[in-house]
Amino acid sequence: MAGIDYLERIPNNVDLASNRRLQRALEEWQPRFLEWWRDMGPEGFQARDVYLRTAISVDAKGWAQFGYVKMPEYRWGIFLAEPETGRTIPFGDHKGRPVWQEVPGEYRGTLRRLIVTQGDTEPASVEQQRHLGRTCPSLYDLRNIFQVNVEEGRHLWAMVYLLQAYFGRDGREEAEGLLQRRSGDRDKPRILSAFNERTPHWLSYLMFTFFTDRDGKYQLACLAESGFDPLSRTCRFMLTEEAHHLFIGETGVSRVVQCTCELMREHKTDDVRKYGAIDLATMQRYLNFHYSVSLDLFGSEVSTNAANFYTMSLKGRFEETKKDDDHQLKNATYRVAMLQGERIVEKDEPALPSLNERVRDDYIADCQRGVDRWNRIIREHGIDVELRLPHRAFHRAIGAFSEVRVSPDGRVLSQAEWDAGKSRWLPTDEDEAFIESLMKPVIEPGKFASWIAPPARGINGRPVDFDYVRPA
């Protein structure tokens, strides 16, 4: 088998060409990755020329090169952010010591598990979205989902690089496992439950990129604080690409809201389904579902694993270095929502095992800022409706509230009350059928489906009606 041209096919700043062992490992892995991509990547569009952004370096001029490329020929590079001179470990038992350039032996298994769990989410989202191209609302949106897909593929490469470069045989086996699991597969599912959920249509996809990719932002930011410097640098660069995924989610939902409000005002009715749009009540149900599923990704409110990751100096808090405390937290407390009988209360808990809840609080505040922007659109149209985040205990499958039923406004319910209200709070079969009935492809440049407004501007200075995906 011919060797990989690392300079041309895999742009990198980790000097792959000088590491023969790593070269051989990646040469063996790359064909299986491409086979996975052909089998599980975007269905029906592998031969299309797509206007994509490709990273070829980490500097301002190189990390975002735009041009037409066929997705199987996309150059999935390996990039780490530039090292920080004199960087020391910012938290945990090893705070103040020089960051690790090699895996600390006593933490080898734990660190590998963190990398594998993050790495497993990247191909999973590609698998969840592989059919959506066939029902795209516009060429602009089609191009954007493909940009997300290839960058999730690059993020998989980023985690596989760490496994292959630092974990020997175990790392090679884990890299293979990342290609063998499948989203929603009964026998070999993805590790985290949210990544086994279906993404059957574009409303779910846009909610996913707003809520679930936002969880990814916080997980990457926490890993970017790691005392293991190669992981920190890898995640810092991944965050530059993750920002675009969040942009797609927030602006995508904004455009759905905009379209709905325009029709509500034009026709003086809340029922815009007859005009081929998605009513605000239905959007609220999908918001409730995707938000609650994403909250579970942060784990249990009180977690010994979270405490151990922090104490070991492997995974920090969001914006760790900006926090004004001792960064060890052995005597600190944190307010945590807990179930007390039939009531939800807040209690002071030791800060270390409450780290999941602290990051979840940061995430909730970030989500609220996005929802506030959607509500501004509604108010600007003179409509007296408000989209709301449900209570953190609503529809939870992990943690303190997994065994109880809680309403969106935070009331603990009986099973009968839950059954009576569920169809008002979560998407129904009727909702799914209606949304899927709207999913007709729109592939003429500058045209958009009936349920979504055009964006304010195009990609990379191109016009909205640019030919973002060329015919085969």
Phi and psi in degrees as a GROMACS rama.xvg file:
@    title "Ramachandran Plot"
@    xaxis  label "Phi"
@    yaxis  label "Psi"
@TYPE xy
-68.0894  145.275  ALA-2
-72.5722  160.184  GLY-3
-77.7729  137.601  ILE-4
-81.8747  95.4058  ASP-5
-67.2638  -32.0295  TYR-6
-69.1567  -37.2366  LEU-7
-95.1402  -47.5599  GLU-8
-86.3297  -33.126  ARG-9
-127.769  83.2706  ILE-10
-55.5082  140.749  PRO-11
-159.156  161.479  ASN-12
-126.242  30.3163  ASN-13
-116.038  15.5599  VAL-14
56.2045  50.7282  ASP-15
-59.176  -36.5229  LEU-16
-61.3877  -22.9243  ALA-17
-94.2324  -2.54707  SER-18
-112.179  91.3625  ASN-19
-65.1851  -37.8583  ARG-20
-63.1039  -43.9836  ARG-21
-67.7119  -36.8511  LEU-22
-56.0767  -49.1629  GLN-23
-62.7154  -41.492  ARG-24
-62.6906  -43.2644  ALA-25
-72.0074  -32.6484  LEU-26
-62.0486  -34.2295  GLU-27
-77.083  -31.7749  GLU-28
-83.2849  -36.335  TRP-29
-57.4139  -45.5495  GLN-30
-61.5428  -32.5494  PRO-31
-72.6828  -33.9605  ARG-32
-62.0631  -46.086  PHE-33
-65.1397  -34.7791  LEU-34
-65.0112  -43.5955  GLU-35
-59.973  -44.1909  TRP-36
-61.2827  -43.7035  TRP-37
-65.024  -35.9715  ARG-38
-79.8372  -37.5144  ASP-39
-120.61  -4.74527  MET-40
-77.8381  -172.866  GLY-41
-51.7176  122.747  PRO-42
-80.8385  126.78  GLU-43
90.1003  1.75651  GLY-44
-128.183  15.2428  PHE-45
-66.1839  -25.5831  GLN-46
-93.34  -1.67999  ALA-47
-80.6607  146.921  ARG-48
-84.2389  123.162  ASP-49
-121.403  137.476  VAL-50
-80.5925  96.969  TYR-51
-119.762  155.415  LEU-52
-92.1785  130.524  ARG-53
-125.029  132.488  THR-54
-83.4909  128.445  ALA-55
-120.972  -5.90343  ILE-56
-166.598  174.95  SER-57
-98.5433  -2.84713  VAL-58
-78.8373  169.375  ASP-59
-61.1068  -31.7637  ALA-60
-82.8935  -22.1742  LYS-61
-106.58  -17.7249  GLY-62
-82.1983  -8.8655  TRP-63
-138.317  79.5502  ALA-64
-96.0063  127.153  GLN-65
-104.53  142.944  PHE-66
175.818  169.99  GLY-67
-78.1251  136.597  TYR-68
-153.991  145.582  VAL-69
-80.5564  134.268  LYS-70
-57.2052  -40.5997  MET-71
-63.4227  -16.3279  PRO-72
-100.25  5.78353  GLU-73
-59.8343  141.698  TYR-74
-92.8521  95.3481  ARG-75
-78.5317  96.653  TRP-76
-85.6479  172.074  GLY-77
-122.278  115.24  ILE-78
-133.787  137.669  PHE-79
-115.571  141.673  LEU-80
-58.1782  154.287  ALA-81
-59.1443  141.404  GLU-82
-67.0057  148.44  PRO-83
-93.7682  118.768  GLU-84
-59.4525  128.527  THR-85
71.9986  16.7341  GLY-86
-62.0919  135.941  ARG-87
-117.066  162.704  THR-88
-68.0392  126.087  ILE-89
-89.7067  -2.5817  PRO-90
-159.402  169.348  PHE-91
80.4596  -169.143  GLY-92
-64.1146  -22.7017  ASP-93
-103.209  15.5403  HIS-94
-52.6416  133.896  LYS-95
91.4121  -14.0759  GLY-96
-83.5328  159.035  ARG-97
-59.1534  141.843  PRO-98
-62.0314  153.865  VAL-99
-82.3613  132.922  TRP-100
-97.775  -14.8224  GLN-101
-123.509  160.273  GLU-102
-67.4592  123.902  VAL-103
-66.772  124.328  PRO-104
-55.1018  -38.4603  GLY-105
-71.167  -16.06  GLU-106
-112.395  12.7598  TYR-107
-56.6368  -50.689  ARG-108
-64.9906  -42.1488  GLY-109
-65.317  -43.972  THR-110
-65.0515  -40.4935  LEU-111
-61.8893  -40.4944  ARG-112
-64.2193  -40.3818  ARG-113
-60.8022  -44.1601  LEU-114
-67.8653  -41.9782  ILE-115
-65.2438  -42.52  VAL-116
-62.1524  -44.1962  THR-117
-65.0624  -45.1063  GLN-118
-61.808  -32.4827  GLY-119
-68.4684  -26.3308  ASP-120
-71.3646  -25.4799  THR-121
-69.7145  -55.2665  GLU-122
-67.4217  -27.1122  PRO-123
-60.1364  -43.9876  ALA-124
-68.1943  -32.5254  SER-125
-61.7021  -44.428  VAL-126
-63.5129  -40.3095  GLU-127
-63.8192  -28.5511  GLN-128
-105.046  5.36306  GLN-129
-65.1047  -25.0348  ARG-130
-92.3333  -8.14747  HIS-131
-71.5507  -23.7146  LEU-132
-57.6821  -29.9403  GLY-133
-70.7419  -14.2675  ARG-134
-124.467  31.2857  THR-135
-62.3147  141.963  CYS-136
-79.7763  -11.8706  PRO-137
-172.456  165.268  SER-138
-66.5757  -33.8061  LEU-139
-58.7092  -48.4945  TYR-140
-70.0571  -34.7285  ASP-141
-62.7553  -44.9367  LEU-142
-60.884  -40.1535  ARG-143
-66.6074  -39.8439  ASN-144
-67.7534  -34.2109  ILE-145
-69.2121  -33.678  PHE-146
-62.8822  -44.4317  GLN-147
-59.0739  -45.3631  VAL-148
-61.281  -47.8771  ASN-149
-68.8184  -31.4824  VAL-150
-74.6291  -32.7081  GLU-151
-63.4726  -37.5053  GLU-152
-61.7222  -40.1003  GLY-153
-66.9626  -35.7785  ARG-154
-67.3317  -32.3611  HIS-155
-62.5066  -45.6667  LEU-156
-56.2491  -39.5184  TRP-157
-60.9032  -44.5912  ALA-158
-72.2524  -36.7336  MET-159
-65.7937  -37.0025  VAL-160
-56.8582  -46.5594  TYR-161
-62.4099  -42.6608  LEU-162
-63.5889  -45.8343  LEU-163
-70.91  -36.5601  GLN-164
-79.8095  -27.5665  ALA-165
-124.112  -5.73008  TYR-166
-126.3  13.6673  PHE-167
55.6372  -139.7  GLY-168
-59.89  -42.6362  ARG-169
-58.2891  -42.0115  ASP-170
-65.3642  -38.9968  GLY-171
-64.8248  -39.9351  ARG-172
-66.4643  -39.752  GLU-173
-66.1314  -37.5699  GLU-174
-62.0036  -37.7675  ALA-175
-66.1051  -40.8902  GLU-176
-61.3515  -32.116  GLY-177
-64.0465  -24.8113  LEU-178
-94.1548  -12.5687  LEU-179
-93.2692  -31.3004  GLN-180
-71.5178  155.595  ARG-181
-137.313  139.692  ARG-182
-61.1521  124.372  SER-183
78.9069  -0.0529499  GLY-184
-69.6863  134.109  ASP-185
-66.9244  -36.7627  ARG-186
-91.734  -35.8212  ASP-187
-132.243  67.7621  LYS-188
-74.4553  165.906  PRO-189
-68.6939  159.215  ARG-190
-67.0405  -43.8607  ILE-191
-98.2336  136.542  LEU-192
-62.3669  -35.2267  SER-193
-60.9345  -24.7947  ALA-194
-91.8792  9.26412  PHE-195
-110.204  0.335742  ASN-196
-75.3114  150.293  GLU-197
-72.4579  147.544  ARG-198
-119.59  82.4126  THR-199
-80.1631  -16.4466  PRO-200
-157.592  176.896  HIS-201
-72.6192  -28.2188  TRP-202
-64.6599  -43.5717  LEU-203
-62.2446  -40.1078  SER-204
-61.8614  -45.0579  TYR-205
-66.2692  -39.1947  LEU-206
-65.4359  -38.0957  MET-207
-61.251  -47.1192  PHE-208
-69.0077  -25.553  THR-209
-78.3614  -50.3202  PHE-210
-88.7197  -51.8945  PHE-211
-76.4491  -39.9644  THR-212
-65.7331  -26.026  ASP-213
-69.1626  -36.1985  ARG-214
-57.4995  -42.6743  ASP-215
-57.6998  -39.1135  GLY-216
-57.5025  -44.9705  LYS-217
-72.9577  -37.1405  TYR-218
-64.7927  -44.4404  GLN-219
-63.6431  -39.5389  LEU-220
-65.2102  -36.479  ALA-221
-69.0841  -39.7242  CYS-222
-70.9729  -26.9637  LEU-223
-66.6902  -15.7716  ALA-224
-86.3861  -3.75614  GLU-225
-56.364  147.274  SER-226
-71.7846  -16.7505  GLY-227
-83.9147  102.597  PHE-228
-62.9399  -39.147  ASP-229
-59.249  -36.9433  PRO-230
-67.6806  -44.2021  LEU-231
-58.3945  -47.493  SER-232
-68.6679  -36.3108  ARG-233
-62.1597  -47.4901  THR-234
-69.734  -32.9539  CYS-235
-62.5933  -38.7574  ARG-236
-74.2599  -37.9077  PHE-237
-57.5806  -34.4325  MET-238
-63.3966  -29.1793  LEU-239
-65.0225  -33.6893  THR-240
-82.4248  -34.8604  GLU-241
-61.1858  -28.9339  GLU-242
-59.9677  -35.8781  ALA-243
-67.8381  -35.5775  HIS-244
-63.4808  -41.0632  HIS-245
-67.3464  -36.7305  LEU-246
-59.775  -42.7664  PHE-247
-61.9179  -42.7931  ILE-248
-66.2352  -50.3204  GLY-249
-66.0637  -47.6073  GLU-250
-71.5184  -30.3218  THR-251
-64.0458  -48.7648  GLY-252
-64.7481  -37.9645  VAL-253
-57.2775  -40.3087  SER-254
-70.3327  -33.8234  ARG-255
-66.1934  -45.4039  VAL-256
-60.63  -44.1546  VAL-257
-58.4665  -47.7686  GLN-258
-60.6764  -45.7541  CYS-259
-61.4598  -45.3621  THR-260
-65.7439  -38.5701  CYS-261
-60.2401  -43.0628  GLU-262
-70.702  -37.5303  LEU-263
-60.2406  -43.5313  MET-264
-71.2613  -40.4458  ARG-265
-64.2957  -42.7006  GLU-266
-102.037  -0.924527  HIS-267
53.8462  51.2029  LYS-268
-152.738  150.685  THR-269
-82.0725  -21.2218  ASP-270
-90.4067  87.8537  ASP-271
-96.143  2.36218  VAL-272
-59.2126  -36.5836  ARG-273
-65.1861  -16.9368  LYS-274
-102.196  14.6668  TYR-275
75.8946  29.2613  GLY-276
-124.539  173.721  ALA-277
-107.374  119.023  ILE-278
-69.579  157.085  ASP-279
-64.4345  -33.8747  LEU-280
-63.6459  -38.729  ALA-281
-67.7182  -41.4444  THR-282
-59.5977  -38.6617  MET-283
-61.7416  -40.2117  GLN-284
-64.962  -40.7948  ARG-285
-70.1969  -36.3916  TYR-286
-57.9151  -48.3067  LEU-287
-56.5376  -44.2955  ASN-288
-66.4631  -53.2784  PHE-289
-68.3271  -34.9801  HIS-290
-64.9876  -46.8173  TYR-291
-67.3136  -39.2789  SER-292
-63.9941  -38.3354  VAL-293
-71.2973  -33.2372  SER-294
-59.0811  -34.8236  LEU-295
-63.7944  -25.0834  ASP-296
-64.7679  -18.635  LEU-297
-80.9368  -10.8032  PHE-298
89.2145  -171.003  GLY-299
-68.2456  150.998  SER-300
-60.167  -39.4372  GLU-301
-118.534  120.136  VAL-302
-140.906  121.114  SER-303
-69.0012  -30.9783  THR-304
-61.2117  -46.4288  ASN-305
-60.0411  -42.1842  ALA-306
-61.9181  -42.9812  ALA-307
-66.3535  -43.1327  ASN-308
-57.9915  -39.452  PHE-309
-73.024  -47.3389  TYR-310
-60.8437  -36.6434  THR-311
-73.5696  -6.28556  MET-312
67.7312  31.1872  SER-313
-99.0035  -35.7823  LEU-314
-140.959  120.43  LYS-315
-97.3175  -158.879  GLY-316
-98.4132  165.44  ARG-317
-62.3013  127.938  PHE-318
52.3397  50.3109  GLU-319
-51.689  -48.3452  GLU-320
-71.1256  -12.4817  THR-321
-90.1135  -6.51393  LYS-322
-85.221  139.786  LYS-323
-98.9965  75.5292  ASP-324
-152.438  -168.12  ASP-325
-84.1172  -3.34124  ASP-326
60.8811  22.7095  HIS-327
-128.447  -31.8452  GLN-328
64.5821  19.217  LEU-329
-67.1078  -27.3657  LYS-330
-114.995  7.89317  ASN-331
-89.1134  161.057  ALA-332
-125.756  166.096  THR-333
-147.75  142.818  TYR-334
-76.01  126.856  ARG-335
-129.072  135.538  VAL-336
-75.7974  129.803  ALA-337
-138.001  161.558  MET-338
-91.2432  127.827  LEU-339
-128.573  99.9375  GLN-340
64.7264  -119.084  GLY-341
-102.471  14.6567  GLU-342
-123.907  152.375  ARG-343
-101.208  123.823  ILE-344
-128.793  166.931  VAL-345
-108.324  135.259  GLU-346
-133.486  149.77  LYS-347
-76.4855  126.038  ASP-348
-125.153  157.645  GLU-349
-53.299  136.644  PRO-350
-67.2145  -35.8896  ALA-351
-61.7681  -53.7022  LEU-352
-72.7559  -5.04822  PRO-353
-98.8612  14.5399  SER-354
-64.8274  -34.8995  LEU-355
-58.0463  -41.4758  ASN-356
-68.8675  -34.8424  GLU-357
-65.2734  -43.4909  ARG-358
-67.4315  -37.3145  VAL-359
-61.6034  -38.6576  ARG-360
-61.5099  -42.3924  ASP-361
-61.2861  -42.6593  ASP-362
-62.6963  -45.646  TYR-363
-60.6153  -43.154  ILE-364
-63.1243  -37.9885  ALA-365
-66.635  -44.7444  ASP-366
-59.3519  -41.2961  CYS-367
-61.7068  -37.0633  GLN-368
-62.3229  -39.3005  ARG-369
-66.9876  -43.4998  GLY-370
-63.6885  -35.8831  VAL-371
-59.7316  -37.8925  ASP-372
-68.8437  -36.9206  ARG-373
-64.1259  -40.3769  TRP-374
-67.3641  -28.2772  ASN-375
-63.6019  -38.2521  ARG-376
-62.0373  -43.8902  ILE-377
-62.323  -44.7662  ILE-378
-64.3098  -38.4971  ARG-379
-62.6947  -22.6706  GLU-380
-92.1586  5.95555  HIS-381
71.3693  28.4595  GLY-382
-104.526  129.781  ILE-383
-91.7947  64.3805  ASP-384
-137.132  147.398  VAL-385
-135.807  125.899  GLU-386
-76.584  140.537  LEU-387
-135.542  143.331  ARG-388
-72.2854  132.459  LEU-389
-71.6412  166.576  PRO-390
-57.2089  146.912  HIS-391
-61.086  -19.7145  ARG-392
-88.1238  -7.49896  ALA-393
-69.5361  129.911  PHE-394
55.0483  44.9132  HIS-395
-97.0973  142.81  ARG-396
-114.103  -6.83383  ALA-397
-133.325  137.959  ILE-398
98.9648  -160.811  GLY-399
-63.5624  -22.2218  ALA-400
-109.506  13.4558  PHE-401
-71.9269  -21.3216  SER-402
-103.094  4.78459  GLU-403
-123.18  163.647  VAL-404
-107.302  127.238  ARG-405
-130.946  136.586  VAL-406
-75.6824  164.336  SER-407
-58.5224  -25.7893  PRO-408
-92.9545  8.70795  ASP-409
93.4555  16.9429  GLY-410
-92.5533  132.986  ARG-411
-73.8413  128.742  VAL-412
-114.691  157.239  LEU-413
-76.7378  165.939  SER-414
-60.9119  -38.3206  GLN-415
-64.5127  -40.8958  ALA-416
-65.8447  -40.346  GLU-417
-61.8775  -47.7757  TRP-418
-59.8758  -36.84  ASP-419
-71.1083  -31.0964  ALA-420
-100.091  -13.3656  GLY-421
-55.4121  -40.4972  LYS-422
-69.4829  -17.8516  SER-423
-85.7883  -19.2387  ARG-424
-107.691  -26.6594  TRP-425
-127.816  153.436  LEU-426
-56.3417  139.375  PRO-427
-102.83  170.133  THR-428
-59.422  -36.0847  ASP-429
-64.9896  -41.5754  GLU-430
-59.1445  -47.1301  ASP-431
-59.6329  -45.0383  GLU-432
-62.9616  -41.4468  ALA-433
-66.0732  -48.5497  PHE-434
-59.2912  -44.7084  ILE-435
-65.449  -27.6308  GLU-436
-67.66  -22.5375  SER-437
-82.8542  -14.5323  LEU-438
-80.6115  72.4639  MET-439
-106.64  131.774  LYS-440
-66.687  139.348  PRO-441
-122.718  110.641  VAL-442
-123.301  10.9334  ILE-443
-85.8926  127.696  GLU-444
-53.282  132.523  PRO-445
84.7379  -4.54512  GLY-446
-99.6058  150.546  LYS-447
-136.454  151.272  PHE-448
-62.7802  161.217  ALA-449
-66.1434  -17.4758  SER-450
-102.838  3.9178  TRP-451
-141.548  137.789  ILE-452
-81.5379  156.272  ALA-453
-63.9459  156.793  PRO-454
-74.6785  164.761  PRO-455
-69.1453  -29.9257  ALA-456
-154.112  165.706  ARG-457
-86.699  -168.099  GLY-458
-94.3318  133.412  ILE-459
54.3826  40.1418  ASN-460
78.5951  -0.45159  GLY-461
-78.8374  154.783  ARG-462
-70.5649  162.226  PRO-463
-60.9055  -33.8932  VAL-464
-91.0898  21.4149  ASP-465
-65.9356  152.377  PHE-466
-82.5133  76.9843  ASP-467
-69.1559  -30.1415  TYR-468
-130.13  118.777  VAL-469
-84.696  151.461  ARG-470
-60.6136  153.919  PRO-471
